[in-house]
Every structure is written in structure tokens, then in C-alpha cells.
Amino acid sequence: MKTETPRRASGGLVAFDGIGVSAGIAVGTAYVLESGIAQVPEFTIAPDAVEPEIERFRAAIGKARRQIRKLRRKAEALPDSVLEELGPLLDAHGAMLESSRLAGGVEAAIRTRSINAEAAVQAVVGDLVRGLEAVGDAYLASRGQDVREVGDRILRHLTATPYHAFSVLPPGSIVVAEELSPADTALMDPSMVAGFATALGGADSHTAIMARSMGIPAVLGVTAVATRVRSGVQLIVDGEAGRIIVDPDPATLADYRRMAEARKRLGRQLERLRTLPATTTDGVRVALLANVELPRDTDTAHHGGAEGVGLLRTEFQFMNRPDLPSEDEQYATLRQIVESMRGAPVTIRTLDVGGEKLATALGERIAVSANPALGLRAIRLALKEPKLLETQLAAILRAGAHGPVRILLPMISSVGQVRAVRTILARVVARLRRRKVRIASPVPALGIMIEVPGAALTADALARECDFLALGTNDLTMYTLAIDRGDEQVADLYNPLHPAVLRLIQFTVEAALRNGIPVSVCGEIAGDPRYAPLLVGLGVRELSMAGTALPRVKQRIRRLAAGPATQRARAIMDQADEARIAALLDDFNEGL
């Protein structure tokens, strides 16, 4: 794991080292996102809504506290000069969040005035700031800004406010922020945003996945960058090395521009592979598909030579909006994507929200959980809210009339869940046919994500209930190793080459082969050329990845022979030590 450390690079340049999550080099002008909320809703609530509203406020306070504690732990690893500046500020904000005057005042306002939590926070923060300013003491008056920042932090959690300012960014901007959610990142226009850097986040967070999908260079986990960088300064973002350089001199700029040009030349070389199949030197064919986060990703998929969409994440339809999309709205969007793939198959995953991907419109359906990753999310939410699932299935079936589609269910852990979805799917099909609505014919194949150890261990039983399997290695690694992949403190322990993870992948692939159904890998390892020989050697013949990763993976597959890869995979599966596994894999890659 890289630990962010601001330091003087050669020539006196200020450099920050963090976690490179999306390769590429960006040179541009810093645009530091302020955390302020421009406007909040204000309305009267019913008497029976007062206590739930207070609970919602307390949940926002809890999230803000955890965020401050996380930043404080990271700050302790920084040099003393930075810690002296950042530490007291974080301590002060943490103390304010614990303050009974702030929290108690907000709860009292909700109860006595019957107003929503956002309005109560704004009112109480305003009173506190005015009180500090009225004292006439310069130091106390300056604390008013800290109170505002704490209030803004709470409001951001209450409103899940996205950064709409992305729409006014000048071309070549480099976004600098404390944290960006997947919804925030989805708002970025790659033609305007050259790169971004954040104080929080890890290599396998959904924000990082979104950055890779969009091809935007990014460095996360750079604790002090949001406080030490000012808007307007020139920045270099090296998304591969995980480095931010502030106000580079001409020589450094020239070096990085040469590196960027070299990457472009390599890209042009790889582009020549676009129309060639991913076939090993001994004739084994591997299908390379694209993961699609947003509708515009289909252009990248075509450019990379994707043979279809192996994973369409539908969460984007629910992001940055206060209401749920209708069946017609979902259908129109899915139809656009299906038609844009020009007859290539599209695998559509049903809604996978919860945890860090919580959609605003679903907030009332998901209660606060001490551990969202283990709570109500993905297929669990869909089966608890069947109308939500029925609407989405209907939209998918209708979109399937315009091109081949498959349906993929996230976070399956039992055969009962698959059977329950099949029952709902049959009901939706019957309803649409009665209405004489044009739908996919035959009914699309139904597949499941293998993301939890329980599913991998019962893959044989699950394979008999569905039409295909898809290994989601990101979550599978997280759940197997009990590691929060977005927590920088344990990021170095997150390792898909852990023998337990590999064993579960092997169980799943072999179960699919025994039952005669397709199996794919659509986690981040599918898009990393390093893992290609291992996955091919284990018997995987379908890989789905970010469109930008397709050429490099294809190049690696076309250079290897499946026979030797299978022998090396068997040798790897006999190992119990992660370091030895990594050495065997890297040694094989070096010989290609």
C-alpha cells in the first residue's frame, strides 16, 4: 500500500504520493471542490415523522464522525509540518460533531418546529455562527468558518449532494476533493476533466472503478491534497505511479509530456489489435467483453474491440436524482445501450445498491446499517422490494426486443433467491405478454454473480438453477478476506491472489464447466493483463473489463499458450503462500 506523503521532489517540486487507481498522465489546472451546500430543502414534517427524521440526522452525524476519524488516522502518517496544520483542524471538527450544542440543537429544532433535518442543521449552524461573530473576538469569529464546514459535512451526508459544478469546468481541469462518490464521478465529462485526486478512497473502490471505466487518470488517498492545493495551480496527475506534482517546472512538464506521448504511441499500437480475436498461440479462444458503467462507455467498448457487454451496471439510472426511474424511462435508456452495441450481446445486471453505492432515491427503503456491506443491498433489496425488481425486469425484457440481452443477479447466496427471481420474472413476462408488449423472445438467459464465499462453495447447486455464472472478484476478495476495500488502512491486505480467493474462483469455474454453462470473470482482475494467464489456465474463457483495458489484455492473451498457462495455474493452486503465488505468476508473464 502506498502511503500519501507530501515531499520535495527533485528540483524542489512539491509532490504527493497516494494510490494510483487509474493509469494515465494528466497535466492541467487544479479545480478544488468546496464542500459547501448551496441550497437545502426546507419543509414541515408530520408528527409521526419526527423521530425517523432525528434518526436520519443521527445517521448523518455518524457518517461525518467516521469520515473525520478516517482522515485523522491517515493524517497521523504525514510529516510533522503537515500534521501540525491538518491535525488540529480535524480535531476541532471532530469535537464539534460531538458537541451537544450542535447535535442537541438540531434535534430540538426538529422536535419543536417540526422541520426536516437539513433545515434544522442550517438554522442551528447559522445561529452558532452569528453568536460567535457577535462576541467581537477575532479568534472566536474565525471559528465560525469551522462551524460552517462541519454543518456542510453533515448536510452533504443528509442530501447525498453531487458536485453539479462539474458542468462548468473549463477543459483540462484536474478535480481535487476530499472525497468523490461514484455518483460524483459519473457526472464528470472526460473531455473537460483531465484527472482527479482525492483525500479518501482506495484502489478497488467503486469511484476507482468508475475512473478506470471512463479512462480518467486518478490518484486517491492523498490526505492533504484538498487542503494544500489551491484552485488555479498547475498539476500533474500520474495515475500509474500514484503521484501528484504541484506547480511543476518546465523540465518536469516536458518529461511528463514525453511520457504521456509514449503512452499514446503504445495505445495506437494496441489499437491495431481491435479487430483481431483474443486467441492464444495454441488456438484457445477467449471472449473479451466490456463492463459498462454509463451509456457513453459503449463508445469505449467499440473502440477497444469488445465482443459485447459482459456487465452493464444499472446503478447510474438511480444516481443523482430524488425519485425512482419509471419502467418507460429505464426501458428507453437500456434500449439505447442495446441498440448501440449493434447486435452484440448485453448482460444487464439488476440494481446493486447499498453500502457506498446507496442511491438517494432509495434512502427510505434502506435503514442505517452498522455494516452496509453485510446489510440490505443488491438482490436482498430487490426481493424485499419486488415492485422495484419487477419494474427493472420489465424494462430489460422490453429492451431485449431490440438486441440480445442477458439478465444478471448480484450478490446471490442461495438457490432460493434464484428461484424467487425466476418466479417474479415469469410473472412479469406473463403481464407484458397479456398487454401485447414487445419483449425479448425467447426469455433472456438468467445468470448470477458469484461474489460471496457461500455462493462459490455451493456453485454446483447454483449452476443447476441458472444459465450462466459471473465471478465478481472484487467483492469475492473483500468478503473472503474480511477486508473493506475502500479502507486505506488495510488496503495492502486486499489480495485476489490469496489462496482462499483462488480456490473459490476454481470451485466456481469447475462447477460451471461440469454443468455445461458459461462462466465469466468481471471483477477488476479481468482487466489486468497480469492475471490473464492464471484465469485462462483455470479454464475461464470469458473476461469482462473496462473498455480501456481491452487492448492490453488481448495483447497478453495473444502472446500466451493455454497449455503452459494451465500447467502454471495448477502449480499456483498447489501453493499456500501469497508471495510464492505472485512470484510464479509474474515469472510466467515475464517469459511471454
Secondary structure, DSSP 8 states (H G I E B T S, - for coil): ----EEEE-GGG-EEEE-EEEE--EEEEEEEE-----S-----B--GGGHHHHHHHHHHHHHHHHHHHHHHHHHHTTS-HHHHHHHHHHHHHHHHHHH-HHHHHHHHHHHHHH-B-HHHHHHHHHHHHHHHHHHT--HHHHHHHHHHHHHHHHHHHHHHT---GGGGG--TTEEEEES---HHHHHT--TTTEEEEEESS--TTSHHHHHHHHHT--EEE--TTHHHH--TT-EEEEETTTTEEEES--HHHHHHHHHHHHHHHHHHHHHHTTTTS--B-TTS-B-EEEEEESSTTHHHHHHHHT-SSEEEEEGGGGGSS-SS---HHHHHHHHHHHHHHTTT--EEEE----SGGG--GGGGGGS---SSGGGSS-HHHHHHHSHHHHHHHHHHHHHHGGGS-EEEEESS---HHHHHHHHHHHHHHHHHHHHTT----SS--EEEEEE-SHHHHHTHHHHHTTSSEEEE-HHHHHHHHHT--TT-TTSGGG--TTSHHHHHHHHHHHHHHHHTT--EEE-SGGGG-GGGHHHHHHTT--EEEEEGGGHHHHHHHHHHS-HHHHHHHHHHHHT---HHHHHHHHHHHHHT-
